[in-house]
Amino acid sequence: MSEFRYFPSFKTWFSVIIILETLLIKCWLKTRMSWNITDCRELEDAIFGLKLRLAREIGVCRGMTVVDMGCGQGGFTDSVAKTVREGGRVLAVDVSDEYLTEFEEHLAKYGVKSLVTFIQADASVLEGVIPDEVADMVVSYRFLEELIQPEAMATIVRQMAQIVKRAGKVCIIELSAETRNEAEETYVRLHRESGDSFFEPEVIMEAMEATGLKRVSVEKFKTDIWFSPKVAKQDLEFAQVWFDAEVEKNLGQLIDKYGMKYPPLLIFSGVKE
């Protein structure tokens, strides 16, 4: 009996290729349009959850004294205070009291007002304002990127190292500028075009080492905050997002297509020995 072998025709192969290509395109589009947040309240809750995880990740513990440098509206202060709980305390430092009303509203919302003391001070000049070696940990959340004078970064890091106790830790959390997709790139561009500074990781680590901090390292912290165009095209101070005529002109089409996504965060840490 002769053996029968079936060889697909060119037309069959072509059809298979078209089907596979269509499936791949659909998967690709789904990946590019996979925002998971479509409501402002969802976004606010997701950001608070992210910061709470960050506080625990960097080692904030119950009963600690923590200094939050460049606290702004208190978005990270809340999470730190929630983590130190009763018996702990947070000193929140900012050069301006412009956002003090919003800051106090944040504290009241999360029930941590009694644990936090606001200190209006320049982060680069803390002598006589905050005692040396007063804190178990000194932290900052996306503070360096907003420096009006980026050249002050090294001085600020030195001040952070000065006020942390022996065996205490300094942790600096900054946005990664290494984006993986258009939604992350749009978020970073929003901040670049507003004048924010993105220091190279090596520069921050060198500044920390120059203060005498030991075991200086950087690790990447993944986020899963990808919000829809409808949410991104609003002014959301808690998300460090704003939308105006200039943003519409430069980024409007990208926002409509991809929304915005938080890139990973970089956690820089060093120990005072």
C-alpha positions in Angstrom: 0.0 0.0 0.0 1.4 3.3 -1.0 1.8 6.0 1.8 -0.3 9.1 1.3 1.2 12.4 2.4 -0.6 15.7 2.5 1.2 18.9 1.6 -0.7 22.1 2.3 -1.1 24.3 -0.7 0.4 27.8 -0.9 -3.1 29.2 -0.4 -3.6 27.2 2.8 -0.2 28.4 4.2 -1.1 31.9 3.3 -4.4 31.7 5.2 -2.7 30.3 8.3 -0.2 33.1 8.2 -2.9 35.7 7.9 -4.8 34.2 10.9 -1.7 34.1 13.1 -0.8 37.6 12.1 -4.3 38.8 13.0 -4.1 37.1 16.4 -0.6 38.6 17.1 -1.9 42.1 16.2 -4.8 41.7 18.6 -2.6 40.6 21.4 -0.2 43.4 20.7 -3.0 46.0 20.7 -4.4 44.5 24.0 -1.0 44.9 25.6 -0.7 48.5 24.4 -4.2 49.4 25.7 -4.3 47.5 29.0 -4.9 50.2 31.5 -6.4 48.8 34.7 -7.7 52.1 36.3 -10.6 54.0 34.9 -11.8 56.0 37.8 -10.1 58.8 39.9 -10.9 57.1 43.2 -9.5 53.8 42.0 -6.3 55.7 41.1 -6.1 57.4 44.5 -6.6 54.1 46.3 -4.0 52.4 44.1 -1.4 55.1 44.7 -2.0 54.9 48.5 -1.6 51.1 48.3 1.6 51.5 46.4 3.1 53.8 48.9 2.1 51.6 51.8 3.9 48.7 50.1 6.9 50.9 49.6 7.0 51.9 53.2 7.1 48.3 54.3 9.5 47.4 51.5 12.1 49.9 52.6 11.9 48.7 56.2 9.7 51.2 58.0 8.5 49.4 61.2 6.2 50.0 64.1 7.6 52.4 66.7 10.2 54.0 64.5 11.0 57.7 64.3 11.1 58.6 60.6 11.9 61.9 58.8 10.0 62.3 55.5 12.1 64.8 53.5 10.3 67.0 50.9 6.9 65.8 52.1 4.8 68.1 49.8 1.1 67.3 50.3 1.9 64.3 52.5 1.1 61.4 50.2 4.0 59.3 51.4 3.9 60.7 54.9 0.5 59.1 55.4 1.8 55.7 54.4 4.9 56.0 56.7 2.7 57.1 59.6 0.3 54.2 59.0 3.3 51.9 59.2 5.0 53.3 62.3 1.6 53.4 64.1 1.2 54.3 67.8 4.5 54.6 69.5 6.2 55.9 66.3 6.4 59.4 64.9 7.0 61.1 61.6 8.8 64.4 61.1 7.6 65.8 57.7 9.9 68.4 56.2 9.1 70.8 53.4 10.5 74.2 52.4 7.0 75.6 51.9 3.7 75.5 53.8 1.8 76.1 50.5 0.2 72.7 50.8 -0.3 72.6 54.5 -4.1 72.5 54.3 -4.0 69.5 51.9 -1.3 67.9 54.0 -3.4 68.1 57.2 -6.5 66.8 55.3 -4.4 63.8 54.1 -3.4 63.0 57.7 -6.9 63.3 59.0 -8.3 61.1 56.2 -6.0 58.2 57.2 -6.2 58.9 61.0 -2.5 59.6 61.5 -2.5 63.3 62.4 -1.3 62.7 66.0 1.8 60.8 64.7 3.1 63.6 62.4 4.9 66.9 63.0 5.3 69.3 60.1 8.5 71.2 59.9 8.9 74.0 57.4 12.6 74.0 56.5 15.0 74.0 53.6 16.2 70.3 53.2 19.7 71.5 52.5 20.0 73.6 55.7 18.8 71.5 58.7 21.4 72.5 61.3 19.6 73.8 64.3 16.2 72.7 62.9 16.4 68.9 63.3 18.9 67.4 65.7 21.7 65.1 64.4 21.0 61.3 64.6 17.4 61.8 65.7 15.7 59.4 63.2 15.7 55.6 62.8 15.2 56.2 59.1 15.2 59.2 56.8 13.2 58.9 53.6 12.1 60.9 50.5 9.6 60.0 47.9 10.1 61.6 44.4 11.6 64.6 46.0 14.9 64.9 44.1 13.1 65.1 40.7 11.3 68.3 41.8 14.4 70.2 43.0 14.4 73.7 41.6 18.1 73.7 42.0 19.4 70.2 41.1 22.9 71.1 42.2 21.6 71.1 45.8 21.0 67.3 45.6 24.3 66.3 47.1 23.9 68.7 50.0 20.4 67.4 50.7 21.6 63.8 50.8 24.4 64.8 53.2 21.8 66.4 55.5 19.7 63.2 55.4 22.7 61.2 56.4 23.4 63.7 59.2 20.1 63.3 61.0 19.8 59.5 60.8 21.0 57.4 63.8 23.9 55.1 63.7 22.7 51.8 62.1 19.8 53.8 60.7 18.9 53.9 57.0 18.5 56.6 54.4 16.1 55.7 51.6 15.5 57.8 48.5 12.7 56.8 46.1 12.7 58.2 42.6 10.9 57.5 39.4 12.8 55.4 36.9 13.3 57.2 33.5 13.8 53.9 31.8 10.4 53.4 30.3 9.1 50.1 28.8 6.1 51.3 26.8 4.4 54.5 25.4 2.1 54.9 28.5 5.2 55.1 30.8 7.0 57.4 28.4 4.1 59.8 28.3 4.1 60.0 32.1 7.9 60.7 32.2 7.6 63.2 29.4 4.9 65.1 31.3 7.4 65.6 34.1 10.5 66.2 31.9 8.6 68.9 30.0 7.5 70.6 33.2 11.2 71.0 34.3 11.6 68.0 36.6 15.1 66.5 37.0 15.9 62.8 36.5 19.3 62.1 38.0 21.2 59.1 36.7 21.2 56.3 39.4 25.0 56.4 39.6 24.9 60.1 40.5 22.5 59.5 43.4 24.5 56.5 44.7 27.8 58.5 44.5 26.2 61.3 46.5 25.1 58.8 49.2 28.5 57.1 49.3 30.2 60.6 49.6 28.3 61.1 52.9 29.9 58.0 54.4 26.8 55.8 54.1 27.6 52.1 53.6 26.0 49.3 51.7 24.6 51.8 49.2 22.4 50.0 46.7 19.5 50.6 44.3 16.7 48.2 43.5 13.7 48.5 41.1 10.2 48.4 42.5 7.5 47.5 40.0 4.2 49.3 39.8 0.9 48.3 38.3 -0.8 51.7 37.9 -1.9 52.3 34.4 -4.8 54.7 34.0 -7.1 55.5 31.2 -7.1 58.6 29.0 -10.2 59.8 30.7 -8.4 59.8 34.1 -5.1 61.1 32.7 -6.8 64.1 31.2 -7.5 65.6 34.6 -5.7 67.6 37.2 -4.8 65.0 39.9 -2.4 66.4 42.4 -2.3 63.2 44.4 -1.1 61.4 41.3 1.3 64.2 40.2 -0.7 64.5 37.0 -2.0 67.7 35.4 -3.6 68.5 32.1 -3.6 72.0 30.5 -3.4 73.5 27.0 0.4 72.8 26.8 0.0 69.2 27.8 -2.9 68.8 25.3 -0.7 70.2 22.6 2.4 68.0 23.3 0.9 64.8 24.7 -2.8 64.8 24.0 -2.7 62.3 21.1 -0.4 59.9 23.1 -2.7 60.2 26.1 -5.7 59.4 24.0 -4.0 56.4 22.6 -2.2 54.9 25.5 -3.3 56.6 28.7 -0.6 56.9 31.4 1.3 54.4 33.4 3.6 54.8 36.4 7.1 53.5 35.4 9.0 51.4 38.0 10.4 53.2 41.0 14.0 53.1 42.1 14.8 52.6 45.8 18.2 53.9 46.8 19.3 52.9 50.3 22.4 53.2 52.5 23.2 52.5 56.1 25.0 54.8 58.6 27.6 52.7 60.4 
